[in-house]
Amino acid sequence: MQVPILNKGSIGFNACPDMVEANKLLHLCRLAERSGFEAIWVSDHFHPWFHTEAFGYNTWIWMSAAMQQIKVPFGTSVTAPVLRYHPAITAQAFATMETLFGHRVILGVGTGEAMNEVPLGYPWPKYPERRDRLIEATQIMKALWKGGFVDYEGKYYQLRAANLYMKAQVPIVMSALGPRMARIVGKYGDGIITSAKTPEYIKTVIFPNVKKGAEESGRSFDEMFKVVEIDMGYDEDYDTALKALRKWRATLLDEMYTTSISDPREIEAKGSVVSDEELAKVFPVATDENEFIKRIEQYFDCGFDHVYLQLNSFDDEKAIDLFAKKVLPYFNNS
């Protein structure tokens, strides 16, 4: 079991290249570090989730540049080493980051979305294939990081005496949103990374299945690091905060994960059917620090070791400043 890089009870900041130009995102992450956030988590997309006022750039290159200036741990949320990223190349990239920046790199992995693979000419596989590709990818990366020449004969990937010429201890936290993947996480991951559903769902569905998977592989659920992303809208005016969340409407549609839709213009158009009321049920809206504090406490109480926030706001500096002055001090003093 990989030793966690992050402290239990720590709070991180989500850096999303979809939302902000590369240099501004670097500025916001420097500000987040100074404000007391203890980690930076970076989305890893080829296409963004929306088209209007969207951005997009290579996460690994941006992370490497940012880690030269920012000293807290960095993780991906999440990389999909299943199609456009061969797992051996992913292993090489993250071993390189660890060599350059020390033991503060975390690889978050998942089964991916069509918007990141289909534009590059890949067919969009059904979930069972993507799941099995991720299992093979995880096995390959861990084997390569141990050092030495590796042969691997999987259904989807093969290695022929592959050697990275460097060892690494990069923790792999695997994404799970439902019970089947949660069990896979328990069997193969160093930890779980998930997005906030209800505390009841986490306690009764996600964690029990992670525990089953861990037991099947002879490991301890308690030793696995548990990470959750909370996406929230923020402004002192409720309607403005809700408006800042509208770009994520398509993420509530099942077809975004099961079909080959990949054009951000189409994704955005399909998301327009989601009402503000439906959006607010999934993405909490905060007008002051109290809603943030309540949500974070809920997920620490569930048993998560680390919580990180995606702050959706038309004034990013103001949102970070609220955390610096009122949210993070609350948890540091409690």
C-alpha positions in Angstrom: 0.0 0.0 0.0 1.4 3.4 -1.0 2.1 5.9 1.7 -0.2 8.9 1.4 1.3 12.2 0.4 -1.5 14.3 1.9 -2.4 14.7 5.6 -5.7 13.5 6.9 -8.1 16.3 7.2 -6.5 18.4 4.5 -8.3 20.6 2.0 -7.2 21.0 -1.6 -8.0 23.3 -4.6 -9.3 22.1 -8.0 -7.5 23.7 -11.0 -9.6 23.2 -14.1 -8.0 24.0 -17.5 -11.5 24.0 -19.0 -12.3 27.2 -17.1 -9.3 29.5 -17.0 -6.4 30.5 -19.3 -3.1 28.8 -18.4 -1.3 31.7 -16.9 -4.3 32.9 -14.9 -4.8 29.3 -13.6 -1.1 29.4 -12.4 -1.8 32.7 -10.6 -4.9 31.3 -8.9 -3.0 28.2 -7.7 -0.2 30.3 -6.3 -2.9 32.3 -4.5 -4.6 29.1 -3.3 -1.3 27.9 -1.9 -0.7 31.2 0.0 -4.2 31.0 1.3 -3.7 27.7 2.9 -4.9 25.1 0.5 -2.8 22.0 1.0 -2.9 20.4 -2.5 -3.7 21.2 -6.1 -5.9 18.8 -8.2 -5.9 19.3 -12.0 -8.5 18.1 -14.5 -7.1 16.2 -17.4 -9.1 16.7 -20.6 -8.5 17.0 -24.3 -11.8 18.7 -25.1 -13.5 20.9 -22.4 -16.9 20.1 -21.0 -18.4 23.2 -22.7 -17.7 25.5 -25.6 -18.6 29.0 -24.7 -15.6 30.8 -23.1 -13.8 27.5 -22.7 -10.1 26.9 -22.5 -8.0 23.8 -22.9 -4.3 22.8 -22.7 -2.1 19.9 -21.7 -2.5 19.0 -18.1 0.9 17.2 -17.6 2.9 20.1 -19.1 1.0 22.7 -17.1 1.4 20.7 -13.9 5.2 20.4 -14.5 5.4 24.1 -15.0 3.2 24.9 -11.9 5.1 22.5 -9.6 8.3 24.5 -10.2 6.6 27.5 -8.4 4.1 25.8 -6.1 5.3 23.4 -3.4 2.2 21.6 -2.3 1.3 18.2 -3.7 -0.3 17.9 -7.1 -2.7 15.3 -8.4 -4.7 14.6 -11.5 -8.5 14.5 -11.3 -8.4 12.4 -13.3 -6.2 11.0 -16.1 -7.6 8.2 -18.2 -4.6 6.0 -19.2 -6.8 3.8 -21.5 -6.7 5.2 -25.1 -4.9 8.4 -25.9 -2.5 7.8 -23.0 -0.7 4.5 -23.1 -0.1 3.4 -19.5 3.6 3.0 -20.0 3.9 6.6 -21.3 1.8 7.7 -18.4 4.1 5.8 -16.0 7.1 7.5 -17.6 5.6 10.9 -17.3 4.7 10.7 -13.7 7.9 9.0 -12.7 9.7 12.0 -14.3 7.5 14.4 -12.4 8.4 12.6 -9.1 12.1 12.7 -10.0 12.0 16.4 -10.7 9.7 17.5 -7.8 9.9 14.9 -5.2 7.3 12.7 -3.6 4.4 15.1 -4.0 2.9 13.8 -7.2 -0.4 11.8 -7.2 -1.9 10.1 -10.2 -5.7 10.1 -10.1 -7.0 7.7 -12.8 -10.4 6.9 -14.2 -12.2 5.3 -17.2 -12.5 8.5 -19.1 -15.1 10.3 -21.3 -15.6 10.2 -25.0 -14.8 14.0 -25.4 -11.2 13.2 -24.6 -10.7 10.1 -26.8 -13.1 10.2 -29.8 -11.7 13.5 -31.3 -8.4 11.7 -31.6 -9.9 8.9 -33.7 -10.5 6.3 -31.1 -13.8 4.4 -30.9 -15.6 4.8 -27.6 -15.7 1.5 -25.9 -18.4 0.2 -23.6 -17.8 0.5 -19.8 -16.6 -3.1 -19.3 -13.7 -2.6 -21.8 -12.8 0.8 -20.3 -12.8 -0.8 -16.8 -10.6 -3.7 -17.9 -8.2 -1.3 -19.7 -7.9 0.7 -16.5 -7.1 -2.4 -14.5 -4.4 -3.4 -17.0 -3.0 0.2 -17.1 -2.8 0.2 -13.3 -0.9 -3.1 -13.2 1.5 -1.9 -15.9 2.3 1.4 -14.2 3.0 -0.2 -10.8 5.2 -2.9 -12.4 7.2 -0.3 -14.3 7.7 1.9 -11.2 9.2 -1.0 -9.3 12.1 -0.9 -11.8 13.7 -3.5 -14.1 12.6 -4.9 -17.4 8.9 -5.7 -17.6 7.0 -8.1 -19.9 3.2 -7.9 -19.8 0.6 -9.8 -21.8 -2.9 -8.3 -21.4 -6.0 -8.3 -23.5 -5.4 -4.6 -24.4 -1.8 -3.8 -23.7 1.5 -5.7 -24.1 5.0 -4.8 -22.9 8.2 -6.4 -24.3 11.1 -5.9 -21.9 10.0 -2.4 -21.1 12.2 -0.5 -18.6 11.7 3.1 -17.4 15.3 3.4 -16.1 13.9 5.1 -13.0 11.9 3.9 -10.1 8.9 5.8 -8.6 6.5 5.7 -5.7 3.6 7.6 -7.2 0.3 6.8 -5.4 -2.6 5.8 -7.7 -6.0 6.9 -6.6 -8.7 5.4 -8.7 -12.0 7.1 -9.5 -15.3 5.4 -8.6 -18.8 6.8 -8.9 -20.7 3.5 -8.5 -20.5 0.1 -6.8 -18.8 -1.9 -9.5 -15.9 0.5 -9.9 -15.7 1.0 -6.2 -14.9 -2.7 -5.8 -12.2 -2.4 -8.5 -10.7 0.5 -6.7 -10.4 -1.6 -3.5 -8.6 -4.4 -5.4 -6.1 -2.3 -7.4 -5.9 1.3 -6.2 -3.8 2.9 -3.5 -6.9 5.0 -2.7 -10.2 6.2 -4.0 -11.1 9.6 -5.6 -14.7 10.3 -6.1 -17.1 13.3 -6.5 -19.6 14.3 -3.9 -22.8 12.3 -3.9 -24.9 12.1 -0.8 -23.1 11.1 2.4 -25.6 8.2 2.7 -24.6 6.9 -0.8 -20.9 7.1 0.2 -21.5 5.2 3.4 -23.8 2.6 2.1 -22.6 2.0 -1.5 -19.2 3.4 -2.3 -17.2 2.6 0.8 -18.6 -0.9 1.5 -17.7 -1.9 -2.1 -14.2 -0.4 -1.8 -13.8 -2.4 1.4 -15.0 -5.7 -0.4 -12.4 -5.1 -3.1 -9.7 -4.4 -0.6 -10.5 -7.6 1.3 -10.5 -9.7 -1.9 -6.9 -8.5 -2.6 -5.8 -9.0 1.0 -5.5 -5.4 1.8 -6.9 -3.0 4.4 -9.7 -0.5 3.6 -8.5 1.6 6.5 -5.1 2.1 4.9 -6.5 3.3 1.6 -6.5 7.1 1.2 -9.9 8.5 0.5 -10.3 11.7 -1.6 -13.5 13.5 -2.6 -14.2 16.4 -4.9 -16.9 18.9 -4.0 -18.0 21.2 -6.9 -19.8 24.4 -5.7 -21.0 27.7 -7.0 -20.1 30.9 -5.1 -21.2 34.5 -5.1 -22.7 36.7 -2.4 -25.7 36.8 -4.8 -27.4 33.3 -5.1 -28.5 33.7 -8.7 -25.1 34.8 -9.8 -23.5 31.8 -8.1 -26.0 29.5 -9.8 -25.3 31.1 -13.2 -21.6 30.3 -12.7 -22.5 26.6 -12.5 -24.5 26.4 -15.7 -21.5 25.4 -17.8 -21.5 22.0 -16.0 -25.1 21.2 -16.9 -24.2 18.4 -19.3 -22.3 16.5 -16.6 -25.7 15.6 -15.2 -26.7 13.7 -18.4 -26.0 9.9 -18.5 -25.4 10.0 -22.3 -22.3 12.1 -21.8 -20.7 9.0 -20.3 -22.3 6.2 -22.3 -22.3 7.6 -25.9 -19.6 8.9 -28.2 -20.6 12.5 -28.0 -17.4 14.5 -28.0 -17.9 17.9 -29.6 -18.1 20.6 -26.9 -20.6 22.5 -28.9 -23.0 19.5 -28.9 -22.2 18.8 -25.2 -23.1 22.4 -24.3 -26.3 22.3 -26.4 -27.5 19.0 -24.8 -26.8 20.4 -21.4 -29.2 23.3 -21.9 -32.1 20.9 -21.1 -31.0 20.8 -17.5 -32.8 23.3 -15.3 -31.3 25.5 -12.7 -33.3 23.6 -10.1 -31.8 20.2 -11.2 -28.4 21.8 -11.2 -28.7 23.2 -7.7 -29.7 19.7 -6.4 -26.3 18.3 -7.4 -24.0 21.3 -7.2 -24.4 23.2 -3.9 -24.6 27.0 -4.0 -22.8 29.1 -1.4 -23.3 32.8 -0.7 -21.0 32.8 2.4 -18.6 30.5 4.2 -21.3 28.5 6.1 -22.4 26.4 3.2 -18.8 25.5 2.3 -18.0 24.5 5.9 -21.2 22.4 6.2 -20.4 20.5 3.0 -16.8 19.9 3.9 -17.7 18.7 7.3 -20.2 16.2 5.9 -17.6 14.5 3.8 -14.9 14.4 6.5 -17.6 12.9 8.7 -18.1 10.2 6.0 -14.5 9.1 6.4 -12.7 11.0 3.7 -9.1 11.9 4.4 -8.9 14.7 1.9 -11.5 17.1 0.4 -10.8 19.4 -2.5 -13.0 22.1 -3.9 -13.9 23.2 -7.4 -15.0 26.8 -6.9 -17.2 28.1 -9.6 -17.4 31.8 -9.5 -17.2 34.9 -11.7 -14.7 36.3 -9.2 -12.1 33.6 -8.5 -9.9 35.7 -6.3 -12.9 36.6 -4.1 -13.8 32.9 -3.7 -10.2 32.0 -2.7 -10.1 35.0 -0.3 -13.2 33.7 1.5 -11.5 30.4 2.0 -8.3 32.1 3.2 -10.2 34.3 5.8 -13.1 32.1 6.9 -13.2 28.5 5.7 -9.7 27.2 6.1 -9.1 28.8 9.5 -12.3 27.2 10.7 -10.9 23.7 10.0 -7.4 24.6 11.1 -8.7 25.7 14.5 -11.3 22.9 15.0 
